Amino acid sequence: MKRVLRTIVAVLLLFAMSLCMSFAAEENTQQKTKATPQLGVIEKNGSYYYKHPKTNQIRKDAGFVKWNGNIYYIQKGGKIITSKTFKVGNYQYRACKNGKLAVGVYGWGSGKNRKLYYSNPKNGRWVKIKSYRYQKGVKWKGKWYYLQTDSSVAVNRPVVINNLPYYANSEGACSKLTVNKTNNAVLNLARKQIGKSTKSQVKGFWTWYFGTRFRDTDATPWCGTFVGWCYKRSGNYGKINGIGNKAYVPSYSNFANRRDKWIRRSKAKAGDIIVFGRNRHVGIVERVYKGYVYTVEGNSGPDSDIGTGKPGAVTRRVYKLTDPDIKGVIHP
């Protein structure tokens, strides 16, 4: 009996010691928590604030702050902006639910309205595209993405980045496409001109036809003479003899009307001629791929547009076959 009592007493003593140690540990944790106040971005009553690590005070003036590698924007009064697109100066930004500015490639919106977008990782500025001529590729975490006219990231479609053909997958990441080999002499010659942009490089496309001085601005539109030059130098000039003034885009459309040379866009082949707008611009078809058409165009550089005063360049471009800006395709 005594042995049983001794065993019970020992068990009770061990239990009491365990409780004391637990209470001591909890008290020590509470003391540590009290001794280490929250700093940086903190949450309070469902809102976010920034408590300066040096002053231990919540910042009340408006402005950007960086904390733990993320960017936040504080409104006047102290609250951090959350869950909205907002503007500061001339730039727009996007704040997530926790106040972090969206950077790099990210999804925005919900359901059918959800799209991918891109904000500058350095400052959080949402990159917006002015027009189709300013569409461009951006690199994020080692992969290329393509920004479209509506400023969203392209998905499930062909694109052109740095004059090379790519395909954007469902997450927007782009992989290079192999350019089709062709025996079309017009296109092969046009491809060799891609990237030419300076006055000394492009003047031949104008002077071969007119014999006059080329002015290095959009006052000398040379998209039509580029097409004519490619046909001439490739030995196919006879196919477009009836076009007349090859520097004048309406001449191409008039030729197609008279000779019944318009074809369905989906039937476009390498070396065909593509006309844009109301006879605004002309280029050479490279290939049709998954509902899009790749082209090679003169006077179509990233900065060239009507009124810019810049000469443009020979570039590779891609358009949806249903793009309303495409007037039609000519098979000479």
C-alpha positions in Angstrom: 0.0 0.0 0.0 2.8 2.4 0.9 4.5 1.6 -2.4 1.3 2.6 -4.3 1.0 5.8 -2.3 4.6 6.7 -3.1 4.0 6.1 -6.8 0.9 8.4 -6.8 2.7 11.2 -5.0 5.6 10.9 -7.5 3.2 11.2 -10.4 1.5 14.2 -8.9 4.8 15.9 -8.3 5.8 15.4 -12.0 2.5 16.8 -13.1 2.9 19.9 -10.9 6.4 20.5 -12.3 5.1 20.2 -15.8 2.4 22.8 -15.2 4.9 25.2 -13.7 7.2 24.8 -16.7 4.3 25.4 -19.1 3.2 28.5 -17.3 6.8 29.8 -17.2 7.2 29.2 -20.9 3.9 31.0 -21.7 4.8 34.0 -19.5 8.2 34.2 -21.2 6.5 34.1 -24.7 4.2 36.9 -23.6 7.1 39.0 -22.3 8.9 38.5 -25.6 5.8 39.5 -27.6 5.4 42.6 -25.5 9.1 43.4 -25.9 8.9 43.1 -29.7 6.2 45.5 -31.1 4.9 45.1 -34.7 6.9 47.2 -37.1 6.7 48.0 -40.9 3.3 47.1 -42.5 0.8 46.1 -39.9 -2.9 45.2 -39.9 -5.3 47.0 -37.6 -9.1 46.6 -37.6 -9.1 45.3 -41.2 -6.9 48.1 -42.5 -3.1 48.3 -43.2 -0.7 50.9 -41.9 3.0 51.5 -41.9 4.8 51.8 -38.5 8.3 53.2 -39.0 10.9 50.8 -37.6 13.0 53.7 -36.2 10.3 56.0 -34.7 7.8 53.3 -33.9 5.1 55.7 -35.2 2.5 55.1 -37.9 3.3 57.2 -40.9 0.4 59.7 -41.7 1.7 61.5 -44.8 1.0 60.2 -48.3 3.7 58.4 -50.3 5.3 55.1 -51.3 7.1 52.8 -48.9 9.1 49.6 -49.4 8.9 46.8 -46.8 10.2 43.2 -47.1 10.7 43.6 -50.8 7.2 44.9 -51.5 5.9 48.3 -52.5 2.9 50.0 -50.7 1.2 53.3 -51.1 0.1 55.2 -48.0 -2.9 57.6 -48.3 -2.9 60.9 -46.3 -3.9 59.9 -42.8 -2.0 56.6 -42.7 -4.1 53.9 -44.4 -2.4 51.9 -47.1 -4.5 51.6 -50.4 -5.8 48.1 -51.0 -7.8 46.2 -53.7 -7.9 49.0 -56.3 -6.3 50.7 -59.3 -5.3 54.2 -58.5 -3.3 57.1 -60.0 -0.4 59.1 -58.6 0.8 61.8 -60.9 0.8 60.6 -64.5 1.1 56.9 -63.6 -1.4 54.2 -62.5 -0.8 51.5 -59.9 -2.6 48.4 -58.7 -2.9 47.5 -55.0 -3.7 43.9 -54.0 -6.0 42.9 -51.0 -3.0 43.1 -48.6 -1.8 46.5 -49.9 1.1 45.2 -51.9 1.4 46.8 -55.3 1.1 44.3 -58.1 4.4 44.0 -60.0 5.7 41.9 -62.9 3.0 39.7 -64.6 -0.2 39.3 -62.5 -3.9 38.5 -62.9 -6.4 41.3 -62.4 -10.2 41.1 -62.4 -12.5 38.0 -61.9 -14.4 35.6 -64.1 -14.5 36.5 -67.8 -13.0 39.9 -66.9 -9.8 38.5 -65.5 -6.7 39.2 -67.6 -3.0 39.2 -67.2 -1.2 42.6 -66.9 2.3 43.9 -66.2 3.6 46.5 -63.8 7.2 47.7 -63.6 8.9 45.6 -60.9 11.1 48.5 -59.9 8.4 51.1 -59.1 5.0 49.3 -59.5 3.8 51.5 -62.4 1.2 49.7 -64.5 2.7 49.7 -68.1 0.0 51.0 -70.5 0.3 50.7 -74.3 -0.6 53.8 -76.4 -1.4 52.1 -79.7 -0.8 48.9 -81.7 2.6 50.3 -82.8 3.8 50.4 -79.2 3.0 46.8 -78.4 6.1 45.2 -77.0 7.7 42.3 -75.2 8.8 42.5 -71.6 11.0 40.1 -69.7 9.8 38.8 -66.3 11.6 36.0 -64.3 13.6 34.9 -67.3 10.6 34.6 -69.7 9.2 36.9 -72.4 5.6 38.3 -72.2 3.9 40.5 -74.8 1.9 43.6 -74.0 -1.1 44.2 -76.3 -3.0 47.4 -77.3 -5.4 47.1 -74.4 -2.3 46.9 -72.1 -3.1 43.2 -71.2 -0.6 40.4 -71.6 -1.2 38.3 -74.7 -2.3 34.7 -74.1 -2.8 31.8 -76.6 -1.7 33.7 -79.7 1.3 34.4 -81.9 3.3 37.6 -81.2 6.4 39.3 -82.4 9.2 40.3 -80.0 12.4 42.0 -81.2 11.4 41.1 -84.7 11.2 37.4 -84.0 8.1 35.2 -84.0 6.9 33.8 -80.7 3.8 32.1 -79.3 2.2 33.1 -76.0 0.8 30.2 -74.0 -2.2 30.3 -71.6 -0.1 31.9 -68.9 1.4 34.5 -71.2 4.9 33.0 -71.3 6.3 33.2 -74.9 8.3 30.6 -76.7 10.0 31.1 -80.1 8.4 29.8 -83.3 10.4 28.3 -86.1 10.0 30.5 -89.2 8.8 28.6 -92.1 11.3 28.1 -94.9 10.0 29.2 -98.3 11.2 29.4 -101.8 9.4 32.6 -102.3 12.1 35.1 -103.5 10.1 38.2 -102.6 9.6 37.2 -99.0 13.2 35.8 -98.6 14.6 39.2 -99.7 12.1 41.1 -97.5 13.2 39.0 -94.4 16.9 40.0 -95.0 15.9 43.7 -94.6 14.3 43.2 -91.2 15.8 45.6 -88.7 17.0 48.3 -91.1 16.0 51.7 -89.9 18.6 54.4 -90.4 18.6 56.8 -93.3 21.6 55.2 -94.9 19.9 51.8 -94.7 16.4 52.6 -95.9 17.0 55.3 -98.5 17.5 52.7 -101.3 13.8 51.7 -101.0 12.8 55.2 -102.0 15.6 56.3 -104.4 15.6 53.2 -106.6 12.1 54.2 -107.7 12.0 57.9 -107.7 15.7 58.8 -107.9 15.1 61.7 -105.5 16.6 62.4 -102.1 15.1 60.5 -99.2 14.2 62.6 -96.2 14.7 60.8 -93.0 11.1 61.4 -91.6 7.6 60.1 -92.2 7.3 63.0 -94.7 8.8 60.4 -97.1 6.5 57.4 -96.8 8.3 54.3 -98.1 6.2 51.3 -97.2 5.0 51.0 -100.9 8.4 51.5 -102.4 9.7 48.8 -100.0 7.2 46.3 -101.4 8.1 47.4 -105.0 11.8 47.1 -104.3 11.4 43.6 -103.0 9.5 42.5 -106.1 12.0 44.3 -108.3 15.2 42.9 -106.7 13.8 39.4 -106.4 13.1 39.2 -110.2 9.3 39.3 -109.7 8.6 42.9 -110.9 6.5 41.8 -113.8 3.8 40.6 -111.4 3.2 44.1 -110.1 3.8 46.1 -113.3 0.2 47.2 -113.5 0.2 48.8 -110.1 1.4 52.2 -111.3 2.8 54.5 -108.6 4.2 52.1 -106.2 4.8 54.7 -103.5 1.0 55.4 -103.4 -0.9 52.7 -101.5 -4.2 53.3 -103.3 -2.4 52.1 -106.5 -2.1 48.6 -105.0 -5.9 48.5 -104.2 -6.8 49.8 -107.7 -4.6 47.2 -109.3 -6.3 44.4 -107.2 -9.8 45.8 -108.2 -9.0 45.9 -111.9 -7.3 42.5 -112.1 -9.5 40.7 -109.5 -6.4 40.0 -107.3 -8.0 40.2 -103.9 -8.0 36.8 -102.0 -9.4 35.6 -98.7 -7.1 36.5 -95.8 -7.0 32.9 -94.6 -5.6 31.9 -98.0 -2.7 34.4 -97.8 0.7 33.0 -98.8 4.3 34.0 -98.6 5.0 37.0 -100.7 1.4 38.2 -101.1 0.7 41.9 -100.5 -1.4 43.1 -97.5 -3.1 46.5 -97.4 -4.2 48.3 -94.2 -6.8 50.9 -93.4 -8.2 53.1 -96.1 -5.1 52.5 -98.2 -3.0 53.8 -95.3 -0.2 51.2 -95.3 1.1 48.2 -97.2 3.3 45.2 -96.5 4.3 41.7 -97.5 2.7 38.5 -96.1 5.0 36.1 -94.4 2.7 33.4 -93.1 -0.8 32.6 -91.7 -0.7 30.8 -88.3 -3.5 29.9 -86.0 -5.8 32.7 -87.1 -3.1 35.3 -87.3 -1.0 36.7 -90.2 2.7 37.5 -89.9 4.0 40.3 -92.1 7.2 42.0 -93.1 6.7 45.8 -93.5 8.7 48.9 -94.5 8.2 52.2 -92.6 6.7 50.3 -89.7 9.1 50.7 -86.9 8.1 50.9 -83.2 8.2 54.7 -83.2 6.9 55.5 -86.7 3.4 56.7 -87.0 1.6 59.5 -88.9 2.9 62.8 -87.5 5.8 61.5 -85.5 8.5 62.8 -87.9 10.4 59.5 -87.6 11.4 57.2 -90.4 10.3 53.8 -89.0 12.0 50.6 -89.9 11.6 47.3 -91.7 9.8 45.1 -89.1 8.1 41.8 -88.7 4.5 42.2 -87.4 1.5 39.9 -86.6 -2.2 40.6 -86.8 -5.4 38.8 -86.1 -6.9 37.8 -89.5 -10.2 39.5 -88.4 -8.4 42.7 -87.5 -10.7 45.5 -89.0 -7.6 47.5 -89.9 -6.7 45.0 -92.6 -8.3 46.1 -95.8 -7.3 42.9 -97.7 -4.7 40.6 -99.2 -3.5 40.8 -102.8 -2.1 37.8 -104.7 -0.3 39.4 -107.7 
